[in-house]
Amino acid sequence: MKIVQVIDRLEVGGAERVLVDLTNLLHESNYAVSVVCLLEEGQLDAQLASEIPVTYIRRKNKFNPIYLFKLYKELNKYDVIHIHLRQVLRYVSLLFYLTGLHKKRVVVFHDHFGKISEHKSIGNSIKLAIKKCSAYVGVSEELVSWAKEEGLNSKIYKIANIIRKNRTLIKTERTNHKSVKVVSVGNFRPQKNYEYLLDVIKRSPDHYHFTIYGQAVDIAYFEKIKTQICNFNITNKVTIITNCKDIKAELHKYDIGIHTAKSETGPLVAIEYLSENLPFVGYNTGEVADKVKLVFKEFIQYDFEVTNWLKQMDLLFKNKEELEAKIEQFYNQNFSEETYVKSCVSIYEELLSPTKR
C-alpha cells in the first residue's frame, strides 16, 4: 500500500500540523508514505522525517494544464491519495473530470474546516468533488454529522486530531516563582478572537506576562491587534512571535496556556497544551473541550467575562504541579498515537479491499 498526503503548502497551521504528524507516524509504522505540496516549500517541511519523499508541484497558475499534468503523473503512483483542506481538493478534483483519477485510486478527503457551526453551506463544485472521493473524513463529530446531513459521501468517518507528545519533555527551572508566564498559540485571524485576549492582558496583574505565537495570516487584523496593544499601553506585558517553526518545543517555558477563539473544531492547540502537560483556559468550543471538561472542568470557560478567566488562571497556576500528572494520564488515554494510526490505516484498507486483485 503506497500512500500520499496532499496539501498546498506546509506552513504553520492546524491541518498542516496534522499532516506532518500523521505522515511521520505512518512512516515510523513502516508504511510507504510520501507528501505532495501543490506550491513550494513551507516552514514545517523540516519536521517531516528525512526519509519521507516530498514532491513540490510549484504551481504558479491554477489554470495552466502543465501543473495538472505534473500532479497527475505524481498522484498516479499511489494506491491511496489522502487530501487535506477544501481548496486543495477543489484543485485536485479537476483531475477527476480530466483523467478519472478517482476511479483509479482510493481518494480520501480530510476536512479540517473550523467554522462549521457558523458556515454550513457548501458550494456545488466542492460538494460534487467530495461525492466523487472514496471517503470523507471529518476531524469532529460536528463535521461528521453535517457531512451526513448533506449526503456528501456514502463513506463518512471521524478521526479526531492528535498532537504527538514530546518524548524529551524539558522541565524549566523557574527563577521567579511569583511571575506567571502565559502562552497563546494561533495565527492572526479574526476567528482567534485576539481582541478579547488583549482585554485579559490589560486587566491581568503586573506579574503576568503573555506570549502570543502566530503568523500574520490576515495582515490587516495583525496590524489592528498591534495597534490595540499600543492603545492599551500593555507592550510590556505581551510578546508576539511570528516566526516560530516548532511551537511544541517552546511550551515548556510557560505556566499556563490560553485559547480565546469562539469557534473551533479541535482546537488543535488545546491538544498541544495537553501533550506538554500544560494546564490551560479556553472557551467551550470544539471536540477537545467536550472531552476536557469531563475531567478538567476548571479548564473550560462558558463566557467572556475577564474576571472569571483571570480567577481561573490564578487557580491553575497555584495547582500546576499536581495537575501535571493528571494531564499526562488524560492525554495518554484520549490521544494515543497508536490508536490514531490504526484508525487511518483501517480506513485505507477498507477502501482498498474491493479493488484488491
C-alpha positions in Angstrom: 0.0 0.0 0.0 1.5 3.3 -1.2 0.1 6.4 0.5 0.5 10.1 -0.4 -0.6 13.0 1.7 -1.6 16.1 -0.4 -1.7 19.7 0.7 -1.0 23.1 -0.8 2.0 24.1 1.4 3.3 23.1 4.8 3.1 26.4 6.5 2.3 26.6 10.3 -1.3 25.7 10.8 -3.6 23.1 12.3 -4.2 21.0 9.1 -0.5 21.2 8.2 0.5 20.0 11.7 -1.9 17.1 11.4 -0.4 16.1 8.0 3.2 16.2 9.4 2.3 14.1 12.4 0.2 11.6 10.5 2.9 11.2 7.8 5.7 10.7 10.4 3.6 8.2 12.3 2.8 6.2 9.2 6.5 6.2 8.2 7.5 5.0 11.7 4.9 2.2 11.4 6.7 1.1 8.2 4.1 2.3 5.7 5.3 3.6 2.4 4.1 7.3 2.6 5.0 10.4 0.7 3.9 14.0 0.6 2.9 16.2 -2.4 2.7 20.0 -2.0 0.9 21.9 -4.7 3.0 25.0 -4.1 6.6 25.4 -2.8 8.5 24.7 0.4 6.9 25.7 3.8 8.1 26.1 7.4 7.0 22.6 8.5 8.8 20.7 5.8 11.9 20.2 8.0 9.7 18.4 10.6 9.0 15.5 8.3 11.3 12.6 8.7 14.2 13.0 6.3 13.5 9.7 4.6 9.9 10.7 3.5 9.8 11.8 -0.2 8.3 15.3 -0.7 7.3 16.5 -4.2 6.6 20.2 -5.0 4.4 20.9 -7.9 5.3 24.6 -7.6 2.1 25.7 -9.2 2.0 29.3 -10.4 -1.3 29.3 -12.2 -4.3 27.2 -11.3 -5.4 27.0 -14.9 -2.1 26.1 -16.5 -2.5 22.4 -17.6 1.2 21.8 -17.3 0.9 21.8 -13.5 -2.2 19.5 -13.6 -0.3 17.0 -15.8 2.7 17.1 -13.4 0.3 16.5 -10.5 -1.5 13.6 -12.3 1.8 11.9 -13.0 2.8 12.1 -9.4 -0.5 11.1 -7.8 -1.0 8.2 -10.2 1.9 6.4 -8.5 0.0 5.8 -5.3 -2.8 3.5 -4.0 -4.2 5.9 -1.5 -4.4 9.7 -2.1 -5.1 11.5 1.2 -6.2 15.1 0.5 -6.2 17.8 3.2 -8.1 21.1 3.0 -11.0 22.1 0.8 -9.1 24.4 -1.5 -6.7 21.5 -2.2 -9.5 19.1 -3.0 -11.0 21.7 -5.3 -7.9 21.8 -7.4 -7.1 18.1 -7.4 -10.8 17.4 -8.4 -10.0 18.9 -11.8 -8.2 15.6 -12.4 -11.4 13.7 -11.6 -13.0 15.2 -14.7 -10.0 15.2 -16.9 -8.5 11.8 -16.1 -11.0 9.8 -13.9 -8.3 9.7 -11.2 -11.0 9.0 -8.5 -12.0 5.8 -10.3 -8.4 4.5 -10.5 -7.2 5.3 -7.0 -8.6 5.5 -3.4 -9.1 9.2 -2.7 -9.7 10.3 0.9 -10.7 13.8 1.7 -9.8 15.0 5.2 -11.9 18.0 6.2 -10.3 20.4 8.8 -12.9 23.2 8.4 -13.1 25.0 11.7 -16.2 27.2 11.3 -18.9 24.5 10.5 -21.1 25.8 13.3 -21.2 29.2 11.6 -20.9 28.3 7.9 -22.8 25.1 6.9 -23.5 26.0 3.3 -21.2 24.5 0.7 -20.6 25.3 -3.0 -21.8 22.9 -5.6 -18.3 22.3 -7.0 -16.7 21.2 -3.8 -19.8 19.2 -2.9 -19.6 17.3 -6.1 -15.8 16.8 -5.6 -16.4 15.3 -2.1 -19.1 13.0 -3.5 -16.5 11.7 -6.1 -14.0 10.9 -3.3 -13.8 7.3 -1.9 -14.4 8.7 1.6 -14.9 11.8 3.7 -13.0 12.2 7.0 -14.0 14.9 9.5 -12.0 15.9 12.5 -15.0 16.4 14.7 -18.4 15.0 15.4 -20.0 18.2 14.3 -18.3 17.9 10.8 -19.3 14.3 10.5 -22.9 15.0 11.4 -23.0 17.9 8.9 -21.5 15.7 6.2 -24.1 13.0 6.8 -27.0 15.5 6.7 -25.7 17.0 3.5 -25.2 13.5 2.0 -21.7 14.4 1.0 -20.4 10.8 0.6 -21.5 7.2 1.2 -18.5 6.6 3.4 -18.0 9.1 6.2 -15.5 8.7 9.1 -14.3 10.7 12.1 -10.7 10.9 13.1 -10.2 13.3 15.9 -6.9 15.2 15.8 -4.0 14.4 18.0 -0.7 16.1 18.7 2.5 14.0 19.2 3.9 14.1 22.7 7.3 15.5 23.1 9.5 12.4 24.1 12.1 14.6 25.7 9.9 16.8 27.8 12.0 19.6 29.3 11.3 20.9 32.7 12.2 24.6 33.0 13.5 25.6 36.4 11.7 28.8 37.4 13.9 31.6 38.9 10.9 33.7 39.8 8.1 31.6 41.3 5.8 34.7 41.6 5.8 35.5 37.9 3.2 33.8 35.7 4.1 33.1 32.1 1.1 32.6 29.8 1.2 31.3 26.2 -1.3 31.7 23.4 -1.0 29.9 20.1 -2.9 30.7 16.9 -2.3 32.5 13.6 -3.6 36.1 13.5 -7.1 36.0 12.0 -10.5 37.3 13.4 -11.6 33.7 14.3 -9.0 33.6 17.1 -10.7 36.5 19.0 -7.4 38.2 20.0 -9.4 41.3 20.9 -10.7 39.5 23.9 -7.2 38.2 24.8 -6.0 41.8 24.9 -8.7 42.6 27.4 -7.5 39.8 29.6 -3.9 41.0 29.3 -4.9 44.6 30.1 -6.7 43.6 33.3 -4.2 40.9 34.4 -1.9 41.5 37.4 1.5 43.0 36.8 3.3 39.7 37.5 1.6 38.1 34.5 3.3 38.1 31.1 1.8 36.8 27.9 3.5 35.4 24.7 1.5 35.0 21.5 2.8 32.6 18.8 1.2 33.1 15.4 1.8 34.1 11.9 0.3 37.2 10.4 -2.1 35.4 8.1 -4.5 38.3 8.0 -2.2 41.4 7.8 -4.9 43.9 8.5 -6.1 42.0 11.6 -2.5 41.6 12.7 -1.9 45.4 12.5 -5.2 46.0 14.3 -4.1 43.9 17.2 -0.7 45.5 17.4 -2.3 49.0 17.4 -4.6 47.9 20.2 -1.7 46.7 22.2 -0.2 50.2 22.0 -3.5 51.8 22.7 -3.9 49.7 25.8 -0.4 50.5 26.9 0.4 46.8 27.5 3.5 46.4 25.3 5.5 45.5 28.5 3.1 42.6 29.2 2.8 40.9 25.9 5.3 39.5 23.3 4.4 38.4 19.8 6.4 35.8 18.0 5.6 35.3 14.3 8.4 33.1 13.1 8.4 30.0 15.3 8.6 26.8 13.4 8.1 24.4 16.3 5.7 25.7 18.9 5.8 22.5 21.0 9.5 22.9 21.7 8.6 26.2 23.4 5.7 25.3 25.5 7.8 24.0 28.4 8.7 27.6 29.2 5.2 28.6 30.2 2.9 28.0 33.3 -0.5 28.3 31.6 -2.0 28.2 28.1 -4.9 30.3 26.9 -7.1 30.0 23.9 -9.8 32.6 23.3 -11.3 31.5 19.9 -15.1 31.5 19.8 -15.4 28.7 17.3 -13.1 25.7 16.7 -13.4 22.0 15.6 -10.5 20.9 17.7 -8.9 23.1 18.8 -5.6 21.5 17.9 -3.7 23.9 20.2 -5.6 22.5 23.2 -4.1 19.1 22.4 -0.7 20.8 22.1 -1.0 22.2 25.6 -2.1 18.8 26.9 0.7 17.0 25.2 3.2 19.1 27.2 1.3 18.7 30.5 0.3 22.4 30.4 -3.0 23.5 32.1 -5.0 26.0 30.1 -8.1 28.1 30.0 -10.2 28.1 26.8 -13.7 28.8 25.6 -16.3 26.0 25.5 -16.0 25.2 21.8 -14.9 22.1 19.8 -14.5 18.4 20.3 -11.5 18.7 22.6 -13.4 21.0 25.0 -16.1 18.4 25.3 -13.6 15.8 26.4 -11.5 18.0 28.6 -14.4 19.4 30.7 -15.4 15.9 31.8 -12.1 15.7 33.7 -10.8 19.2 34.0 -13.9 21.4 34.3 -11.7 24.2 35.5 -10.1 24.5 32.1 -13.2 25.4 30.2 -15.0 28.8 30.2 -18.6 29.5 29.2 -18.5 33.2 28.9 -16.1 36.0 28.0 -16.1 37.7 31.4 -12.4 38.7 32.0 -12.7 38.4 35.8 -13.7 34.7 35.5 -10.8 33.9 33.2 -8.2 35.6 35.4 -9.6 34.0 38.5 -9.3 30.5 36.9 -5.8 31.2 35.6 -4.7 32.1 39.1 -6.0 28.8 40.5 -4.4 26.8 37.7 -1.0 28.4 38.4 -1.3 27.6 42.1 -2.2 24.0 41.4 0.0 23.5 38.4 2.3 20.8 39.9 -0.5 18.5 41.0 -2.3 19.0 37.7 0.6 17.9 35.5 0.3 14.2 36.4 -3.4 14.1 35.8 -3.0 15.9 32.4 -0.4 13.4 31.3 -2.7 10.5 32.2 -5.6 12.1 30.4 -3.6 12.8 27.3 -2.3 9.2 27.0 -5.9 7.8 27.4 -7.5 10.1 24.9 -4.9 11.0 22.3 -2.9 7.8 21.7 -0.7 7.8 18.6 -1.2 4.1 18.1 -5.0 4.3 18.0 -4.7 7.3 15.6 -2.5 5.4 13.1 -4.7 2.3 13.3 -7.8 4.3 12.6 -6.3 5.9 9.5 -4.9 2.6 8.2 -8.1 0.7 8.8 -9.9 3.3 6.6 -7.3 2.9 3.9 -7.5 -0.9 4.0 -11.3 -0.9 4.0 -11.5 1.3 0.9 -8.8 -0.7 -0.9 -10.3 -4.1 -0.2 -12.9 -4.1 -3.1 -10.2 -3.2 -5.6 -7.6 -5.8 -4.5 -6.8 -8.3 -7.1 
